[in-house]
Amino acid sequence: AYGRIGPWGYIGVVPLLIALLAYDARAATATSLAAIIFTAIAGAAAHGALGNVHWGTAVLVGVPAMAGVALGVAAKERVSSLALTYGFAALMVVVAVRMLLS
């Protein structure tokens, strides 16, 4: 469902999981990312079948992204859930201000 509204749907899911379902920040983030996996696979398969995917570019973007995920998971284990929550909230404020100013 939140794939229909783009990446902002995913960003909105983390606070909702924390506020409404009492997930901690780690579980909320991991759950949201797990949902992204399924929608990304479906989208890539559909667009790939239509010939819309530049596979060389996808590999150039995807491989470093996978490395970033591994580094992010390792870093996340060293940061408390409270710090993750506040960091995410700060990021959302910065993004909101930038959107309002653009």
Buried (B, 14 or more C-beta within 10 A) or exposed (E): EBBEEEEEBBBBBBBEBBEEEEBBBBBBBBBBBEBBEEBEEEEBEEEEEEEEBEEEEEEEEEEEEEEEEEEEEEEBEEEEBEEBBEEBEEEBEEEEEEEEEE
